[in-house]
């Protein structure tokens, strides 16, 4: 599927920028073109870009990023439309004007500030299997499931950059108050029928940078997961 973002395959020239020292603020940026939502999440030096309609997931891509002097560089770890970009670094000129990112054919406005304690980049590192009381460790390797939370938005992504593997994603808006963590699904790559559902979980940060996440999955199965904040 060709989208408005095919221009990212090459470095693009935009309106005159000059040498800007403006920092790219973490958070969620959005735009809507026709019926397609364009959501861009930046958090802890990692970014993810998602395209979806109000009922259907289209595409996602992302990875670690840096921003300097008006140029955004992204090391692509996943791309559901163009796997040839995985493990390559793309560079693009992006202007920052107030709370808006401006590109050649689109612009994205930052969503209202909604900082929460879970904002960050997380990686699943443990889970309980079935009814076991033991928490099994998930060793670090090429395959990983990460979760990026920022500005009231979240996305999980299951990937293996080493083999250009993509195994699923989902996301939307979230709230975390007390020990209650709640998700409202805006996109889900495996099953569009999940869009619009709200899921509630128990969430608690224990030890150092360990997020204990428990409740029922989108399928109704009990889960207990440990997520560790990425450095």
Secondary structure, DSSP 8 states (H G I E B T S, - for coil): ---GGGGGGS----S---S-------EEEEEEETTEEEEEEEETTEEEEEEE-SS-EEEEEEEEEEEETTEEEEEEEEESS-GGGTT-EEEEE-EEETTEEE-SS-EEEE------TT-EEEEEEEEE-TT-SSEEE---SSEEEEEEEETTEEEEEEEEGGGTEEEEEEEEEEEEETTEEEEEEEEETT-GGGTT-EEEEEEEEETTTEEEEEEE-TTS-EEEEEEEE--
